[in-house]
Amino acid sequence: MEDGHTIRRVVTGHDDDGRSVIVFNDVHDYRRRVQIWTTEGSPADNSGEVADAAQRETRLEAPPQGSMFWLVELPPVQDMAPGAAAEAAERLAKEGAVAHSDRRPGMHTTRTIDYMVVLDGEVTLLLDEGEVTLLKYDTVVQRGTAHHWENRGTEPARLAFVLLDAQSLDFDG
């Protein structure tokens, strides 16, 4: 399936004799976001029966000592419907993000360290102080800071994220 909005996901595991096997080999649409995998702790458990960890409830914060792997497609700002930013901010809050509306609707913080790679297009990372526009193959290490992603280009931006649980930050004391 090669339509520009699907990805193939292959997940490996072990059979009863300990031999390596393919457990999942499927195709997913990622017009907005697809959760590829989630781990429940660290070190991750690679043994035993494999439930499809991508079917876990979507949250913006990784499970305690866990991780998440996502692919995200961001449409250009000019292609978004009126009210889409407010809807996205509401969804982020439901998924566990802490909202920071000082600069933009949807600006949020999570208790994670996130590794991001731009796979296609361009995206702007907005912070409390400053912003940077990222192009194909640029990377970000997002360390629990208030942020917002915005596609100011003309084509969809495709991003890969790995989110890892991190220690809480407390800047109030």
Phi, psi and chi 1 to 4 in degrees:
 res  aa     phi    psi   chi1   chi2   chi3   chi4
   1 MET       -  104.5 -100.5  176.2  117.4      -
   2 GLU  -122.1   80.5 -176.7   66.1   36.1      -
   3 ASP  -117.6    7.0   70.2    0.4      -      -
   4 GLY    85.8   -9.3      -      -      -      -
   5 HIS  -122.3    7.2  -71.5   92.8      -      -
   6 THR  -122.1  151.5   58.4      -      -      -
   7 ILE  -131.7  151.9   55.5   98.5      -      -
   8 ARG   -96.3  132.3 -177.8  173.5  173.9 -168.9
   9 ARG  -115.6  123.2  177.7 -174.7   71.9  141.6
  10 VAL  -117.4  124.6  175.6      -      -      -
  11 VAL  -120.5  129.3  178.3      -      -      -
  12 THR   -99.7  163.8   64.6      -      -      -
  13 GLY  -160.9 -156.0      -      -      -      -
  14 HIS  -129.5  145.5  -57.7   91.7      -      -
  15 ASP   -86.9 -176.1   66.8   12.6      -      -
  16 ASP   -62.6  -21.5  -68.3  -21.3      -      -
  17 ASP   -95.2    5.2  -63.5  -38.0      -      -
  18 GLY    82.8    9.7      -      -      -      -
  19 ARG   -85.4  146.5  -62.9  179.2   52.1   80.4
  20 SER   -72.1  137.1   58.3      -      -      -
  21 VAL  -142.2  162.7  -63.8      -      -      -
  22 ILE   -88.7  124.3  -65.9  172.3      -      -
  23 VAL   -96.1  -43.2  178.4      -      -      -
  24 PHE  -131.0  135.7  -60.9  106.7      -      -
  25 ASN  -144.6   91.6 -177.1   -4.5      -      -
  26 ASP  -141.7  174.7   47.4   23.8      -      -
  27 VAL  -119.2  137.7  175.2      -      -      -
  28 HIS  -128.5  143.4  -66.1  -95.3      -      -
  29 ASP   -84.6  132.3 -177.0  -40.8      -      -
  30 TYR  -128.3   49.4   75.1  101.5      -      -
  31 ARG   -62.6  -24.9  -77.1  173.6 -136.8  -88.9
  32 ARG  -124.8  -63.1  -69.5  -67.5 -176.3 -109.5
  33 ARG  -160.6  137.3  175.9  175.2   67.9 -166.5
  34 VAL  -130.0  131.7   61.9      -      -      -
  35 GLN   -86.2  115.2 -175.2  166.1  -85.5      -
  36 ILE   -81.5  -42.2  -57.6  -63.4      -      -
  37 TRP  -162.2  154.6 -159.7 -108.6      -      -
  38 THR  -139.4  138.9  -60.3      -      -      -
  39 THR  -112.3  149.9   62.4      -      -      -
  40 GLU   -94.5   -5.7  -64.8  -67.8  -29.5      -
  41 GLY  -174.3  178.0      -      -      -      -
  42 SER  -135.5  129.8 -179.3      -      -      -
  43 PRO   -70.1  151.8   22.3  -27.7      -      -
  44 ALA   -68.1  148.9      -      -      -      -
  45 ASP   -92.8  109.6 -177.0    0.3      -      -
  46 ASN  -100.2   12.1  -74.4  -27.6      -      -
  47 SER  -103.0  169.6   66.1      -      -      -
  48 GLY    72.1 -168.6      -      -      -      -
  49 GLU   -62.2  146.4  -68.3  -66.8  -44.0      -
  50 VAL  -114.1  112.2  177.7      -      -      -
  51 ALA   -84.9  155.1      -      -      -      -
  52 ASP   -74.2   99.3 -170.1  -14.9      -      -
  53 ALA   -67.7  -13.8      -      -      -      -
  54 ALA   -74.5  -16.2      -      -      -      -
  55 GLN   -83.5   -3.0  -61.0  -56.0  -45.6      -
  56 ARG   -61.5  149.9 -175.8  178.3 -171.1  -80.5
  57 GLU   -51.9  134.4  177.1 -173.2    7.2      -
  58 THR   -73.8  123.6  -58.7      -      -      -
  59 ARG  -133.4  156.6  -58.5  -77.5  -58.1  157.4
  60 LEU   -86.1  -12.4  -84.5 -178.5      -      -
  61 GLU  -112.5  135.2  -67.7 -164.8  -15.1      -
  62 ALA   -65.2  153.2      -      -      -      -
  63 PRO   -59.3  157.7  -19.8   30.1      -      -
  64 PRO   -50.6  125.1  -26.2   34.5      -      -
  65 GLN    58.2   22.3  -62.1 -177.8  -15.0      -
  66 GLY  -110.5 -170.2      -      -      -      -
  67 SER  -147.1  163.3   67.7      -      -      -
  68 MET  -140.1  147.7  -64.6 -174.0  -61.8      -
  69 PHE  -127.6  122.1  176.7   26.8      -      -
  70 TRP  -129.4  154.4  -69.7  -10.1      -      -
  71 LEU  -117.5  136.4  -68.6 -179.4      -      -
  72 VAL  -132.0  139.9  174.9      -      -      -
  73 GLU  -118.0  123.9 -178.1  177.9  -84.2      -
  74 LEU  -107.0  123.0  -71.3  178.1      -      -
  75 PRO   -74.4  158.1   27.1  -32.3      -      -
  76 PRO   -59.4  145.5  -23.3   33.6      -      -
  77 VAL   -53.9  -42.2  171.2      -      -      -
  78 GLN   -68.1  -16.2   68.6  -94.4   16.7      -
  79 ASP   -92.3   -5.3  -67.7   -9.7      -      -
  80 MET   -80.2  143.0  -65.2  177.2   71.1      -
  81 ALA   -68.5  152.6      -      -      -      -
  82 PRO   -57.4  137.0  -22.1   31.2      -      -
  83 GLY    85.3   -3.7      -      -      -      -
  84 ALA   -63.8  -36.3      -      -      -      -
  85 ALA   -64.5  -42.4      -      -      -      -
  86 ALA   -65.9  -40.0      -      -      -      -
  87 GLU   -63.3  -41.6  -70.6  173.7   17.8      -
  88 ALA   -63.7  -41.4      -      -      -      -
  89 ALA   -62.2  -40.2      -      -      -      -
  90 GLU   -65.1  -42.8 -173.9  176.3  -45.4      -
  91 ARG   -63.1  -43.1  179.5 -178.9   43.4   76.9
  92 LEU   -58.7  -42.9  -69.4  169.7      -      -
  93 ALA   -63.3  -41.7      -      -      -      -
  94 LYS   -64.5  -28.5  -73.4  179.9 -177.2  175.2
  95 GLU   -90.2    5.5  -66.7  177.3   -0.9      -
  96 GLY   106.5    2.6      -      -      -      -
  97 ALA   -77.8  150.6      -      -      -      -
  98 VAL   -96.1  119.2  176.2      -      -      -
  99 ALA   -75.2  144.9      -      -      -      -
 100 HIS  -134.9   97.2  -65.5  -90.0      -      -
 101 SER   -92.9   10.6   59.8      -      -      -
 102 ASP   -56.3  -40.7  -59.6   12.1      -      -
 103 ARG  -108.1  -43.7 -173.5  159.8 -177.5 -163.6
 104 ARG  -151.1  146.4  -70.8 -103.9 -166.3  -97.2
 105 PRO   -62.3  137.7  -18.2   27.8      -      -
 106 GLY    94.5   -9.8      -      -      -      -
 107 MET   -68.0  131.0 -168.5  141.7 -178.2      -
 108 HIS  -151.4  167.2   63.7  -77.8      -      -
 109 THR  -128.8  143.3  -58.6      -      -      -
 110 THR  -129.1  158.3   56.5      -      -      -
 111 ARG   -90.0   64.2 -166.1 -167.3   72.8 -120.8
 112 THR  -143.1  163.1   56.5      -      -      -
 113 ILE  -108.9  127.8 -177.0  165.8      -      -
 114 ASP  -116.4  134.7  -52.7  -18.1      -      -
 115 TYR  -108.1  126.1  -56.4  124.3      -      -
 116 MET  -128.7  141.0 -170.9  -79.3  -66.8      -
 117 VAL  -128.9  131.5  178.7      -      -      -
 118 VAL   -79.3  119.7  178.2      -      -      -
 119 LEU   -90.0  -30.3  -58.2  175.4      -      -
 120 ASP  -162.3  146.2 -157.2   20.3      -      -
 121 GLY    83.0 -156.2      -      -      -      -
 122 GLU  -142.2  152.2   67.2  179.4   58.0      -
 123 VAL  -145.8  146.4   64.6      -      -      -
 124 THR  -106.9  129.1  -60.0      -      -      -
 125 LEU   -95.9  118.4  170.1   61.8      -      -
 126 LEU  -103.3  133.1  -69.4   90.3      -      -
 127 LEU  -119.9  177.1  -59.2  172.1      -      -
 128 ASP   -56.8  -41.6  -70.9  -32.7      -      -
 129 GLU  -124.1  101.0  -61.2  -67.0  -29.9      -
 130 GLY    99.9  171.8      -      -      -      -
 131 GLU  -155.9  160.8   62.4 -176.9   55.9      -
 132 VAL  -145.2  136.1   60.8      -      -      -
 133 THR   -94.9  130.4  -62.5      -      -      -
 134 LEU  -112.9  140.8  -55.5  154.3      -      -
 135 LEU  -113.8  177.2  -55.5  174.5      -      -
 136 LYS   -47.4  129.2 -171.7  173.1 -174.5  172.0
 137 TYR    74.5    0.2  -57.7  129.7      -      -
 138 ASP   -68.6  153.2  -73.7  -13.2      -      -
 139 THR  -127.8  156.4   61.1      -      -      -
 140 VAL  -136.5  138.0  173.2      -      -      -
 141 VAL  -108.3  105.6  176.8      -      -      -
 142 GLN   -94.7  111.6  171.5   68.7   22.9      -
 143 ARG  -106.5   60.9  -58.8  179.1   57.0 -126.7
 144 GLY    68.7   25.2      -      -      -      -
 145 THR   -97.0  155.4   55.7      -      -      -
 146 ALA   -62.6  132.1      -      -      -      -
 147 HIS  -156.7  167.2   66.2  -76.3      -      -
 148 HIS  -151.6  140.9  174.9   68.5      -      -
 149 TRP  -105.0  134.4  -58.8  100.9      -      -
 150 GLU  -140.2  131.0 -170.0  169.6  -88.9      -
 151 ASN   -98.1  104.1  179.5   -8.6      -      -
 152 ARG   -94.9    2.2  -62.7  174.9 -178.7  167.0
 153 GLY   -80.1 -165.1      -      -      -      -
 154 THR  -110.0   -9.7   58.7      -      -      -
 155 GLU  -120.5  157.2  -61.2  -64.6  -37.9      -
 156 PRO   -58.5  145.1  -22.6   32.7      -      -
 157 ALA  -100.7  133.9      -      -      -      -
 158 ARG  -114.9  126.8  -64.8 -173.2  175.3  122.2
 159 LEU  -128.6  145.9  -42.6  170.0      -      -
 160 ALA  -112.9  133.3      -      -      -      -
 161 PHE  -126.4  139.5  -72.1   88.4      -      -
 162 VAL  -121.0  121.5  174.3      -      -      -
 163 LEU  -111.2  127.7  -64.8   80.4      -      -
 164 LEU  -118.8  140.4  -56.7  170.6      -      -
 165 ASP   -57.9  142.7 -175.2   35.6      -      -
 166 ALA  -138.9  165.9      -      -      -      -
 167 GLN   -67.6  147.3  -64.9  176.5    1.1      -
 168 SER   -66.9  145.2  -65.8      -      -      -
 169 LEU  -106.4  139.4  -62.6  172.4      -      -
 170 ASP  -131.6  105.2 -177.6   12.5      -      -
 171 PHE   -99.6   10.2  -66.0  109.8      -      -
 172 ASP   -87.6  -17.0  -65.9  -29.5      -      -
 173 GLY  -129.8      -      -      -      -      -
